[in-house]
Every structure is written in structure tokens, then in C-alpha cells.
Amino acid sequence: MSKVLVVDDDLIFRELLKEALECEGHEVISAQNGMEALSILECELPDIILLDIMMPKLDGFGLLAARKDQIPVIVISAIDNEDERIKGYELGADDFLTKPFSIKELLVRMTALQRRVELTRAENTAESDSLNSEILFDDMQYCVSIASREVVLTQTEFKLFKYLFERKGEVITKQELQRSVLQKDLGRFDRNLDMHISNTRRKLADTKLPKTLINTVRGQGYSFAS
């Protein structure tokens, strides 16, 4: 069974889709626009999102651009042109299904997408396990050697990376990282910590290393892949 978030402003369509998916054993939560979906995602973690494009307040493209998660998305839209599909993919959609569609086809696509996601996660976990045993720290040069690849960091990035590595498998709150590494309290609108983490992930990716070595735990903080 999967938890599915259906985002569509058509009430009748939402209810029909909800009923069909529940008959197949899925748990379904619904939102009528992108703003409502973002609020739901603050406290819910669905396995897959079925997303319409044309909606009031915040449309599907706006939701794709605004979301912070990596939940797989299938766009379900009456709009069927190349530009819209390309824009959806560029914003992070994984698949595109044109209305009207059969429930059977939707279920097949959902299964295929979830299979790909699970395979990717397994590969990332295996790669992270291999890399974890080969990490060396140069405290003088603020350099991290991972599987014979060197990542040069700033002093703050280095300290954050090492702090998380030494506590790998644990979820470290932003407040703890802010106080222990940045030596100050976390302000309500302070994005310094997130910026340092983002820059570190970019440098990992630039060195052909997985950004998933540092994971975001929604609503809690960060963790080093264990």
C-alpha cells in the first residue's frame, strides 16, 4: 500500500480518483491547489504525488518549484503539449499522464515509478556505505578525502561535515548544528546553516560524489548517511 497525495482543483475528479485508488489498497490524501498541498507536505510524507497543472492560488508548476522534498511526482493534466511536459520535467516531475486516462494505466505507471525510486535509493545506500569507510579528514587544509576524491571545503563547511559524520545515523537538529558549529543561536529567518549545507552538497556533486551523504530530515534537521 502507498500513501498518495492527489492535488487537483476538480472536486468530482479528486473524489473519483480517491475512490479508485482506495479500492486498490492505497491511502489517499487530497488537496485542491498547490498552496494546500504545501501545507499538507509540512506534516505528511506521501509515497507519491499525483499533480494537476491548472489550479488557482498555486498551480502545479508553482508547487514543483516551491517544494523541498524529493517525493516522486506524476503530472496528471488535460494539457497535452510538448512545452508543458518539458517544463514539468525540468521542474522535477517524474512522469506525465494526460487526462482522460485509465486507472489501470495510472496504477502501472505508479508501480513502475516507485520501483525506480526504490532501486535508486538502494543504489545510493550501497554507494554511501562504501564511501563511509573511506573518508579521511585534513583538519589543516579543510579537505575531505572520499574514495580517493578530494573535496575542498570552507572552514565552516568542513566543521559541519565532520560534525555530522562523527554522528552518522543520528538526526542532528538545526539548533544543535547552529550552536555547536556556527557558535550562535538559530534565528527564525536565519538561512546561514542551510546555505552552508547546500554549498557542501554542491561541492560533493561537483566531485562526482552523492549529495545524499548529507540528508535533510524534514522538520528535524540533517543526518549523515549511515
Buried (B, 14 or more C-beta within 10 A) or exposed (E): EBBBBBBBBBEEBBEEBBEBBEEBEBBBBBBBBBBBBBEBBEEEEBBBBBBBBBBEEBBBBBBBEBBEEEBBBBBBBEBEEEEBBEBBBEBBBBBBBBEEEEBEEBBEBBEEBBEEBEEEEEEBBEBBEEBBEEBEBEEEEBBBEBBEEEBEBEEBBBBBBBBBBEBBEEEBEBEBBBEEBBEEEBEEEBEEBEEBBEBBBEBBEEBEBBBBBBBBEEEEBBBBBE
